[in-house]
């Protein structure tokens, strides 16, 4: 029987080594396409225009980093539920069967109760319960720590959300800017082709030299190169946006357009002090650092529990059976059935353990100081981020006003010089310069408008005031 059981166990072990468990093998492009969740963009293409808000909602739903932050909240919540188990009794069911064989030879004058041969079969089963009554408040601090861990995970999730929204907005506006650069280059190409056509007609009539024709051809090719560069920049920006939104496609469908270049004139924020106040009240990374300080302080206080006793209450219900056969003795058989119920209270108090408890308290005091330094560093970084963002916002807003005014003068100048050139009162070099200044002014205005939008987003992200992105937060319930 024993040999047969051993053979069965060996067969199961061999079989377990030959089983091929299915797992994701990310080795080829097809593996990634098959294993990764595929998110369709068809629902967005129905709108024809992808707004920034649509992109933000899609990123919060599909970005893997942000989704993992949500799982971290769930894990912390379940650890909090586990900590509550210390307030409930532990109930165990135990059962066992025991068989013993004893054969004693050459017994000379054995004492009473010693049998030459014994065959004993016994069993026991029972239910045992233990309840912790007091452990120096270590249990209470463990629950408080677990609850703060949930809140810290939520703060880290909100911080990941804050940074994700900023990255999506930046990628979105990079694509919008590239589209605007393409439009400016296309307008430049139209102007150069129109000038080339007029120059060719005048060259055939002997009114201008061939150099004028070649000049406009060269500038037309330069405009074509600028169009290709703008399209490349738009492609890379859209690829980044697609990746942040969690779409496996490398680019959006061509029919899916982005919102046009924004025009921001109104004053959004006027006081740096108010921005700092909002940052101190709303920044999730500051809240996470403060919660980490709370956690280390709770752990420090929990370390004092080692100097206090631990008290437990226990109870058990046990049923024991036995059946014995004897040889070479006056009695050859016995059996018994026993039902026991026990309960009581027990306690223990460690008096000395090589200064382990004392050094543990000292260790957590140091960790508490480190947590305070980390909170201070996080606060200083947040203040510096708000100050930089505020200065960038003020500068970007002033730049937009300058370049908008400059563009009006450059347009008037180009029109005047163009008229003078075709009437023979100005040179082609001056016309080329006026057109280059117009293209540069249009580009700088577009860049400054995008930089202003980015500056607003940067400042709002630094304060964690995302009025530009009405996206719901994940709220753990504990």
Phi, psi and omega in degrees: 000317179294322179294323179293321178294319178298320179295322179295318180296318179297322179294320179293321177295319178295320180295321180295329178285341181263352182287135179257103180281137180284129178215159181285121179252095182273085182237332181235168179297323179294325177298316180295319180294328182279320187275323183288144179295131181265123179250124182276147180256008184298324181295330178279326181292338178295335181279349180069324180236124177270110178278166178297322179297319177299317179296322180293315178298319179295322179294319179294334180273333188237351182289125184296322180297318181289324177294324178293327176296324176294323177294327177296325176296315180298319178298318178294325179295319180289328174294327176294317177298323178296323181295332178290344180295339180294341178275351182253152179290154175260121183244126182235144173250127181234141179211149179197155175234134184230137179225124181232141178236130179225132179224106183255128181253157174055045175282123179246117182052060180293147177291168181295136178095354179261120184253143178297321179227139183216134177232105188241127176238123182222161178214154176210143174213148183194165176241128184234137181232139178226135180230128178281124181264320183203133176222035179072028180069012178295323178297317181296318179293327178297321178293318179296321178296315181296322178294320177291329176296322177297314180294324178292321177297322177295319179295319177294325176295317178294327177291320175297322177296317180301312182289325178294316180297323178294317180296320179295316180296319178298313179297322179298312182287334172297320178293320178296318180295318179297322177296321179292322177297322177296320179296319180295316179295324178294320177295323176296319179296320178298317179296316181294321178294321178296317178294323178296317180299316180291323179293321178297319178296317181288329178294320178296331178269002177076021182270333178229165179275170178292337179300325178295320179297313180296325179301311182289332176293317178298315181292329176294319177294323177296321177294322177297319177298319179296325177295315179297319178296318179295321178294322176296315179297322177294321179297313181294322178294320179291326176296316178298319179296318178297320179294317179295328179280351177084022179267132179288342178293146181283343181203161175283158175300148183300331183283349179273105182266162175258165179297148181293172181301126183285158178235109185248116180240332187285152176281126183265311182228138184243335186241125176292324181298319179293325177295319178294322178297316180293323178296317180296329182274335191246343187294122180288333178290327173294318179295322178295319179294322177293321178293325176296323176296318176300317182297316179294324176293320176297320178293324177296314179294326179294333180295336179291344180296339180294341179272000183246158181285163176244126183239133180228149171250139182220155178209151181207143176239119188229137177239120186238134177235152178210144178218117185234144174237140184236156175228144181071031182218161184297325179252130183255000181199144174206157176206160180204153173229124185231134175243118183241141171230123181232149174206160180173182179234135180229155180213156177216149183217112179282125182264329180202133179216050177064034180063024180296313182295320180295316181289332176295321178296318180296322178298315182287337172295318177295318180295326176295319176297319177297320178296324177294317178297322179294321177297317178297318180294319177297321179294316180297320178295321179294317179297316179296322179295319179293318180297315179297318180294321180294317178296321177296320179296314181296319180294316182296321180294320178293323179296321179299315180297320180294312184289332176292318177292320180297320182298322179299316180291323181292321178298315179296321180295316181298316180298320180294314181292325178297316178296319180294323181295312182290341175267005176079016182255005179209165186266161177292330178297320179292325178294318177299319178295319180295320179293319178297320178295324178294313179298318180295319180295318178297318180294316181294324177294317178298316179297318181294324177294318177293319178297327177294316178297319177295322180295320177297315179295320178299317180291317179293325176292320178297329177268349187058045175242087186266063177292340179278353182222094181275081182241134184291153176265155174276126182244111176285142180254118179229000000 
